[in-house]
Amino acid sequence: MNQLKWTTFFRRLFSVWHALTMTGLKRLMRLSGGTLLGLTLGIFALSESLRFAQTLIPDIPNLWFQLMAAVFDLLISFFLFVLVPANVPEGATPASLGPLLKKHGTDLFFESLRVIAQIVFFSLALLIPGLIKYLRLSFVPFIVVHDAAYQMGERDALAYSESLVKGITWPWALLNLAMVGVQLAITQLEAYGGETFSTTAVGWRLMMSLLNLGFYLYTTVLAFVIYQERSRSQLEPQS
């Protein structure tokens, strides 16, 4: 697998990959913008319902509501993992969520279970091996939806993802750490704004939900762009 130096990785990140990501985002919004907006508003409505229920039933542990919020985040990620690989590639035709879920949803669900099982297994020994396994399996959803060899049963999604990430593990880890930092900053900003602008808390949370969606979209499309290049580079003859 082609090894990328740190300098090469980040130079491509801020030039080629960023430009491709912005182009992919425009294509994604043109082809499925209504679906994404509907998902955002739907998830926001569910989150607000949880907040309201928590005020009505204060005896229910807060952990339960946090778990439900985490489930909503997972749903958004799951939907994006289906929508992005189908709509971002150049020449893609509009692909709505329903048919995509019908075609790829089952495979994506079971491959995700395989990913979770491996991450948990490696995390039982030490945290670092579990995190490395998570990084190396992060392309699995794109392989399930986009890779023809996988869909014909000729390729294992987990093994292929590991081979694609193997040459960029540490810069890929640093990039993911930076994205987690931005996500935490958005979460803190939402909490701070909700307390500061209490009279317009719902509007603030809606704005933060849209910001969250924008961040999810950018990072998911960026990851897909990097996956595409790594996949192409593996097909190139080695010198």
C-alpha positions as CSV (number, residue, x, y, z in Angstrom):
1,M,0.0,0.0,0.0
2,N,1.4,3.5,-0.9
3,Q,2.8,5.2,2.2
4,L,2.1,8.9,2.4
5,K,4.5,11.2,4.4
6,W,2.9,13.5,6.9
7,T,3.8,16.6,4.8
8,T,2.3,15.0,1.7
9,F,-0.9,14.0,3.5
10,F,-1.6,17.5,4.9
11,R,-0.5,19.2,1.7
12,R,-3.1,17.2,-0.2
13,L,-5.6,17.7,2.6
14,F,-5.5,21.5,2.3
15,S,-5.3,21.6,-1.5
16,V,-6.6,18.7,-3.5
17,W,-8.8,16.9,-0.9
18,H,-10.4,20.1,0.4
19,A,-11.2,21.3,-3.2
20,L,-12.7,17.9,-4.0
21,T,-14.7,17.9,-0.8
22,M,-16.2,21.3,-1.5
23,T,-17.1,20.1,-5.1
24,G,-18.6,16.9,-3.6
25,L,-20.6,18.9,-1.0
26,K,-22.2,21.0,-3.8
27,R,-23.1,17.8,-5.7
28,L,-24.5,16.2,-2.6
29,M,-26.6,19.2,-1.8
30,R,-27.9,19.4,-5.3
31,L,-28.8,15.8,-5.5
32,S,-30.1,15.2,-1.9
33,G,-30.3,18.5,-0.2
34,G,-34.0,18.1,0.7
35,T,-33.4,14.7,2.2
36,L,-30.5,16.1,4.4
37,L,-32.6,19.1,5.5
38,G,-35.5,16.8,6.4
39,L,-33.2,14.5,8.4
40,T,-31.8,17.5,10.3
41,L,-35.2,18.9,11.2
42,G,-36.5,15.4,12.1
43,I,-33.6,14.7,14.4
44,F,-33.9,18.2,15.9
45,A,-37.6,17.6,16.6
46,L,-36.8,14.3,18.3
47,S,-34.1,15.9,20.4
48,E,-36.4,18.7,21.5
49,S,-39.1,16.1,22.4
50,L,-36.5,14.4,24.6
51,R,-35.7,17.7,26.3
52,F,-39.4,18.4,26.9
53,A,-40.0,14.8,28.2
54,Q,-37.1,15.3,30.6
55,T,-38.7,18.3,32.2
56,L,-42.0,16.4,32.6
57,I,-40.5,13.3,34.0
58,P,-37.5,14.4,36.0
59,D,-37.2,11.0,37.8
60,I,-35.9,9.3,34.7
61,P,-32.1,9.2,34.9
62,N,-30.3,11.8,32.7
63,L,-28.2,8.9,31.3
64,W,-31.2,7.6,29.4
65,F,-31.7,10.8,27.6
66,Q,-28.0,11.0,26.8
67,L,-28.1,7.6,25.3
68,M,-31.1,8.5,23.2
69,A,-29.2,11.6,21.9
70,A,-26.3,9.3,21.0
71,V,-28.7,7.1,19.1
72,F,-29.9,10.1,17.1
73,D,-26.2,11.0,16.3
74,L,-25.6,7.4,15.1
75,L,-28.7,7.6,12.9
76,I,-27.4,10.7,11.2
77,S,-24.0,9.1,10.7
78,F,-25.7,5.9,9.3
79,F,-27.8,7.9,6.8
80,L,-24.7,10.0,5.7
81,F,-22.7,6.8,5.1
82,V,-25.4,5.7,2.7
83,L,-26.0,9.1,1.0
84,V,-22.5,10.4,0.5
85,P,-20.9,7.5,-1.4
86,A,-24.0,7.3,-3.7
87,N,-24.2,11.0,-4.5
88,V,-20.7,12.6,-4.2
89,P,-18.8,10.8,-7.1
90,E,-18.5,12.7,-10.3
91,G,-21.4,11.8,-12.7
92,A,-23.6,10.5,-9.8
93,T,-27.3,10.4,-10.4
94,P,-29.8,11.5,-7.7
95,A,-30.1,8.6,-5.2
96,S,-32.7,9.0,-2.4
97,L,-32.4,7.5,1.0
98,G,-35.2,4.9,0.8
99,P,-33.8,2.9,-2.1
100,L,-30.3,3.2,-0.8
101,L,-31.2,1.8,2.6
102,K,-33.1,-1.0,0.9
103,K,-30.1,-1.9,-1.2
104,H,-27.2,-1.3,1.3
105,G,-28.8,-1.0,4.7
106,T,-28.6,-4.6,5.7
107,D,-25.0,-5.1,4.6
108,L,-24.0,-1.8,6.2
109,F,-25.7,-2.8,9.5
110,F,-24.0,-6.2,9.7
111,E,-20.6,-4.9,8.6
112,S,-20.9,-2.2,11.3
113,L,-21.5,-5.0,13.9
114,R,-18.3,-6.7,12.7
115,V,-16.5,-3.4,13.0
116,I,-17.8,-2.8,16.6
117,A,-16.9,-6.3,17.6
118,Q,-13.3,-5.9,16.5
119,I,-12.9,-2.5,18.1
120,V,-14.3,-3.8,21.4
121,F,-12.1,-6.9,21.2
122,F,-8.9,-4.8,20.8
123,S,-10.0,-2.2,23.3
124,L,-10.4,-4.9,26.0
125,A,-6.6,-5.3,25.9
126,L,-5.6,-1.6,25.7
127,L,-7.2,1.6,24.6
128,I,-4.7,2.5,22.0
129,P,-5.1,-0.8,19.9
130,G,-8.8,-0.2,20.0
131,L,-8.5,3.3,18.7
132,I,-6.1,2.2,15.9
133,K,-8.5,-0.5,14.9
134,Y,-11.3,2.1,14.8
135,L,-9.2,4.3,12.5
136,R,-8.3,1.4,10.2
137,L,-11.9,0.3,9.8
138,S,-13.3,3.8,9.2
139,F,-13.7,3.2,5.5
140,V,-15.9,0.2,5.8
141,P,-19.2,2.1,5.2
142,F,-17.9,3.6,2.0
143,I,-16.7,0.2,0.8
144,V,-20.1,-1.4,1.5
145,V,-22.0,1.3,-0.5
146,H,-19.5,2.2,-3.2
147,D,-17.1,-0.7,-3.9
148,A,-18.3,-3.0,-6.7
149,A,-15.9,-5.9,-5.8
150,Y,-17.4,-6.0,-2.3
151,Q,-21.0,-6.0,-3.7
152,M,-20.1,-9.0,-5.9
153,G,-18.7,-10.8,-2.9
154,E,-15.1,-10.7,-4.0
155,R,-13.7,-8.5,-1.3
156,D,-13.9,-8.3,2.5
157,A,-14.8,-4.8,3.6
158,L,-12.8,-4.9,6.9
159,A,-9.6,-6.2,5.4
160,Y,-9.8,-3.8,2.5
161,S,-10.4,-0.8,4.8
162,E,-7.3,-1.8,6.9
163,S,-5.2,-2.0,3.7
164,L,-6.3,1.5,2.6
165,V,-5.6,3.2,6.0
166,K,-2.4,1.3,6.6
167,G,-0.2,3.9,4.8
168,I,-1.8,6.9,6.5
169,T,-2.6,5.7,10.0
170,W,-0.9,8.4,12.0
171,P,-1.8,11.5,9.9
172,W,-5.3,10.1,9.6
173,A,-5.4,9.7,13.4
174,L,-4.3,13.4,13.9
175,L,-7.0,14.5,11.4
176,N,-9.7,12.6,13.3
177,L,-8.5,14.0,16.6
178,A,-8.8,17.5,15.2
179,M,-12.3,16.7,13.9
180,V,-13.3,15.5,17.4
181,G,-11.9,18.7,18.9
182,V,-14.1,20.8,16.6
183,Q,-17.1,18.6,17.4
184,L,-16.6,19.1,21.2
185,A,-16.2,22.9,20.6
186,I,-19.6,22.9,18.8
187,T,-21.2,21.0,21.7
188,Q,-19.8,23.4,24.2
189,L,-20.9,26.4,22.1
190,E,-24.4,24.9,22.0
191,A,-24.5,24.5,25.8
192,Y,-23.1,28.0,26.4
193,G,-25.5,29.7,24.0
194,G,-28.5,27.8,25.4
195,E,-27.7,29.2,28.9
196,T,-26.8,32.7,27.7
197,F,-29.7,33.2,25.3
198,S,-32.3,31.4,27.4
199,T,-35.2,33.3,25.8
200,T,-34.2,32.0,22.3
201,A,-32.8,28.6,23.4
202,V,-34.8,26.6,20.8
203,G,-33.7,28.9,17.9
204,W,-30.1,28.6,19.1
205,R,-30.2,24.8,19.3
206,L,-31.7,24.7,15.8
207,M,-28.8,26.8,14.5
208,M,-26.4,24.6,16.3
209,S,-28.1,21.5,14.8
210,L,-27.6,23.0,11.3
211,L,-23.9,23.8,12.1
212,N,-23.5,20.2,13.3
213,L,-25.0,18.9,10.1
214,G,-22.6,21.1,8.1
215,F,-19.7,19.7,10.0
216,Y,-20.9,16.1,9.7
217,L,-21.3,16.6,5.9
218,Y,-17.9,18.1,5.4
219,T,-16.0,15.5,7.4
220,T,-18.0,12.6,5.9
221,V,-17.4,13.9,2.3
222,L,-13.7,14.6,3.1
223,A,-13.3,11.0,4.5
224,F,-15.0,9.7,1.3
225,V,-12.7,11.7,-0.9
226,I,-9.6,10.3,0.9
227,Y,-11.1,6.8,0.6
228,Q,-11.5,7.3,-3.1
229,E,-7.9,8.4,-3.6
230,R,-6.5,5.6,-1.5
231,S,-8.6,3.1,-3.4
232,R,-7.4,4.5,-6.7
233,S,-3.8,4.5,-5.5
234,Q,-4.0,0.8,-4.7
235,L,-5.1,0.0,-8.2
236,E,-2.1,1.9,-9.7
237,P,0.9,-0.3,-10.6
238,Q,3.7,-0.1,-8.1
239,S,7.1,1.1,-9.3
